[in-house]
Amino acid sequence: MADLQGTPILITGGAGFIGAALTHRLLEAGARIHLIIRPGTDLRRLAGVMDRVSIHRNDLLDAGKVREVVTNVRPHWIFHLAARRGHPRTPEERLELLRSSFVTTAHLLEAARDVGITRFIHMGSSLEYGPYPRAIRERDPLRPTTDRGVAKAVASLLVAFYAHAFSLPAIILRPFYVYGPGEPPEQLIPTLLRAALTGEEVRLTTPGYRHDFVFVEDVVEACLRAATRSVRPGEAFNIGTGIQWANEEVAALVESITGRPLRLRIGTYPPSPPDTSCWVADIRKAQRRLRWSPRWDLPAGLRRTLEWMQRHGDPA
């Protein structure tokens, strides 16, 4: 990556799993990092770098505050990673998810129009597509089947609209299942690795649910490629590995890597809303246009995550 010494960069969601990893990487390159972080956000993932970042404690739903930050920072790049976690369980949560996803993105895009940014990177999601019985391509229609997928799709469509209507240099990344150091502890991979270390019992879904697992450092590299490669405004890129694994196959791999048997209760964990028997990325466009390919396969990524957990304990 080119030297970014002193370059102002704005990140939303910079205290989250992917955002914190991106923050650390950009700091290594000498960038001047500004983070818009919602008041009350847990900042443990930023331990050790708090004195090297500028934190703006604002809610992205406040258009005036967003515009004020963007105008004062005048960032070279904006990485929009902020998103509410989980899937809604009530109508109120569903409306709040839709509002936060669409309105916050609109506020950031409007502010970005006025400051002459070089690139706006929007972190979408593979959930925008909905299930397909084969590898998913970027040209496939968006037909989400979950609340979260709808919220992400609407935000991505808004980004594409601003790119085309106002020539905003915005790019959309759609990561598949991101894992690695710092992943929330209730997710599949940290749960399995922790169980291998502690011997605790693990409830697992019915066999057959598959995901394309992509290591967080590869996602960070995709963000940087998207910021620096010459691509058309509004383009979207899948970020995955092109290989899918069933949950029970991941469990077997964890047993092999750790050398410890897992106490599994197969079929006792309910599937999450997006779970399906086929969920894998076609990454040829990212390979061709971004010159990006994943460096970490699942066994290597699991080993790296295990080493991190042994040093730091569970993720934040």
Steps between C-alpha positions, in 0.01 A plus 500: 500500500623849417624728777199680649698719738270773627215411263162570665270197490155472655357167617154431636473183709872526576461338842330192354650171390597592143530872570756457777713272282486760220587778747810315619612431143460864390685625806792277404507682165518838674147621428327755719191310613169654602225276635132585530386286792158489659502609867526203733685278249743246647851609401696195618604405148681833476712437809853617440416750224254734671763774516561471125143542374254788512165382632180689419224376729200568281193311388489462121126567522589863578550649153641827632767330709597272214539794264701691760747213546541433129543871422762549771695181425478526118599134468688356206307174540183409690441141609137450602496186715252596772209259531278362772573139586260208500160433349187682622261312726220757520332746262662785692848350455428445130403863446801620697733283291356634175512857623854478630630330186335726243496837675854483639635408158306789343641747752856386431456506122352850506791627709754322280366673186620838622861430596653344189591160638712266289311182590197395706510131598168358614497169684196311381426132557450174314157493666389753240482223240291245681569130437610362163564132419849586365782748548356852519608755240484879530262522206247273673181685602472604863218301657569497875297269721594651838437834669872563519545413134227746403655776711842438347361482146314830536816672626709356215245611242515849649881499469474389137245775434730772638788358299306516175292813558771718655820331378593423860802263493324236708567125499299220664659195658286197584688275743380150577557344846785702655694338784831544679653671806247727666187329367208518746527204738151360438575430134569149371878503468591661834244273667660187352856613577409592856331165548812322377704686762256463790316177431161667522208354307398655167154499347521478122245536223358215297766387247514664159502876562794649310691828493789657314740594782735790421777609738476854637848597381398409146193723535719787618725449197192509276403834656840643416494364144154649451632837617796502264406311183349674200140380484170651390292683762219283633666165431448215745745223584453168679757435771522132586714198417290310248497201737216409735509291816219340697487582870579140593801506263631807680459316831698204366772736378522662845542154654778421254683829558476495879538125544207504740157342454196725520194415703239567233124483524410486133162641400430678830591852385232677294604628157542874464278680244752492212614138548479295181664199334689712245661837570820566309654791312611525142807721554629520143399866463696605810796296382491663157408860582641550850796263453386347829495136604469352849837406652359300791327167460277380782756273674761778509243757614378272778857449623562875501173561686579227752843652570337839554239356737768322701683831545203731554207284610157538342433781254343820628 
